[in-house]
Amino acid sequence: MAIDQATIDAKSSTAASVDGASASAKKPNGPVIAATLAAAIGSIALGIFTVLAEASTGIHDGLEFSKRVGPLSGKTTLAVLVYIAAWGGLHAAFKKRDLAWKPYLRVSAVLFGLALLFTFPPFFQLFASE
């Protein structure tokens, strides 16, 4: 009994799609990278707003969206808006792309590290306006 190549290919294709390993079913990683990078951008925005609020009384007062909360209300609100804008823009740019992970994760790690530094009280208090 002879089996032709078309029969073998058909069986391989069916087995691959049943296992979920079909190459055509692979989703691009662009949306995940966009979300990660946007979170890093939103985090660094919070850090920058924190340092600016400490450095300038005008900015400090301008970020006071709620008297009960103080400038934290403005810092977090603006950081969330930056995050949403970054996520929307990056998602639109990357949604159908399959990108290399390393460069984007490196940039995200640096931004997260700087954001942590900028929101660390001994650091941002160095910029305190007296």
N, C-alpha and C positions, 0 to 999 in steps of 0.2 A: 504494500500500500504506500503510495507516494504522497508526500505532503508538500504542497508548493509553498513558496516564500510568502505569498499573500495571506495564506491561512495562519502561518506563524506570526506574521506582523499583526494580524487582527487579534489573535489571542493575547499577544504581548500588550497591545494597546488596551484591551479590555481589562487585563489584570492590573495594569498600571493605574487606570482610572478608578478601579474598585479600591485599590490600596490608598488612593489619594496622592499618589506620587507622580501624577501626570505633570509634565513640564508646563503645559499650557494653563494649569490651574494655579501655578505659583503667582502670588500677589507681589506687586512691587513694594519695596520697603520705604519708598519716599514719604508716604504719610506718617510712618512711625518716626522717621528722622525729622520730619517737619515738626511733629509734636514735641519731641525731645529738645530740639534746638529752640523752639518757641518758649518752652518752659525755662530754658537757660537765659533767654533774652528777657523774659519777664522777671526772672530772679535778679539779674544784673540791674534791671531798671529799678527794682525795689532798693537795691543797694545804693544806686546813684541818687535816688530821691532821699534816702536816709542821710547820706553825706551832705547833700545840698541843703536839706532842712537844718542840719546842724551848723553848717557854715554861714547861713544867711538868715537873719531874722525875718526878712521880707518873704523869702521862700517858705520858711517855717510857718509864718502866719497865713500865707496863701494856701498851704496844704491843709489847713485846719478846716476841713469840710464840716465837721461836727465838733462843737465846743466840748461835748462830753468825752469824746475820744481823742481830740487833739490832732496833731499833724499826721498821726498814724492813719487816720481815715483817708487823707488825701494821698499819702504814699502808697497805700495798698490799693486804693481805687485806681490810681493812675497806672500802677504796675500791672494790675489785671487787664486794664485796657490795652497796654503795650503787648501783653501776652496774647490777648485775643487777636489783635491786629497782626502780630507776627505769625501766629498760628494760621490765620486765614491766608495771608500772603504766601507763606512757605508751603502750605498745603496745596494751594492753587499751582504753585511752581513745581512741586515735587510729586503730585498725586499719581502720575502714571510712570514715574521714573524708578529705576532700580539703581541705587547709588552705593558707592563704597562707604562702609560704616565708619572706618577709622578716622577720616578727617573731620567728619561731623561730630563724632563722639569726643574727639580731642577738643574741638572748639567748645562744645557743650561743657566738658569737664572744666576747662579754663574759666568759662563764664560762671559756672556754679561756684568754683573756688573763689573767684573775685567777689561774687555776690555774698558769699559767706564772710569774707574779710570785711567788705563794706558795711555789713550789718552787725559786725562784732563791736560792742560798745567801746572797748579801749582804742579801736581804730577810728571810728567815726567821731569820737569825742576829741580827737586830735584837731579836728576842724571847727571846734566850737567857737562861735562868735561870743565874745565877752561883753 
